[in-house]
Amino acid sequence: MLLPTHPRISQVLMQVTWLVGGIGLFFGFSALSSGQIPTAAQWVAVWSVGGVGVLSYVRHSVFHRSDAVRMGWDLGKRNDFQLEVGFANLAWGVVAWTAAWLDWGTMVLASLILVFGIYMLQAAVLHLFQPRPWAKAQKATSQLTNLAFALFLIRFAVAVMS
């Protein structure tokens, strides 16, 4: 049985998050290339912002100790800042799902995607250049994946808005 502090829990959640985000981007860019802009925005908003946001909330807030251990940031107690990051991810995810469900329009979805992409870009750059003597190649790969995800979100949002 895995304890709530075991890093495997958050590692699996991170991998599922990448998968969900990738599904949204794959089908979003596919629809975009076919000229189906509203459908493309729906795919990315629902999966790559909504799904990623909610899964990131679960990882950062519900399994915050597991995630802290995974990242090498375990303080041995609850880290309220990490919970706040989870709450922000939940807010973006729920708003993206709501905007898609209530059909708030393509520009609203693209704006949400752009905001989430900018946030993810800032986080990715911060983590990528953070000095970590304990970092391994796997950690660098994870950060490069996050950076690529952020850049794809931004590129997608700009294409939809153009």
Phi, psi and omega in degrees: 000133179275133176281157181300348178262358181288129184293344181297324181301308182288333176295316177295316178299322179295317180295320177295321178299314177300318180298311180298314178297320179294322178300313180299315180293319180301306182288330177294310178295326178297313178294323179297318180292340177268002180082010180267071189297312179300319178296318179300313180297323178298313180304309185289320180296315183290314185270308190277340173251307181297304181296314180296319180298313181291317177296322178294324174299312181301315181293310184286326187253311181288313180252044186300323180290318177300316181293321178296318178295317180301320183273355182078024183245017184295124178264358183083004178204179179294135177251104185298330179296321178295323176296320178299318178299319177298318179296320178297316178299319178297318180300311179299317181297313181293319178295319178298315178297317180297315180298321179289315183297318183269004177055058179285352175111158185295320181292325176295314179298316179297322178295317177297319179296318179296315179299315180295321178297318178295317176301312181296324178297315179297316179295318181296315180295317178303311183287326181295322183260008178286125179292122180222098179297339181273354184297145178244172179302325180298320179296319179295320178298318178299316181291324176293325176296316178297320179297314179298317179302313180299315181295322177295319177300313181296314180300317179297311182301317180296321179295319180292322182284342183282000000 
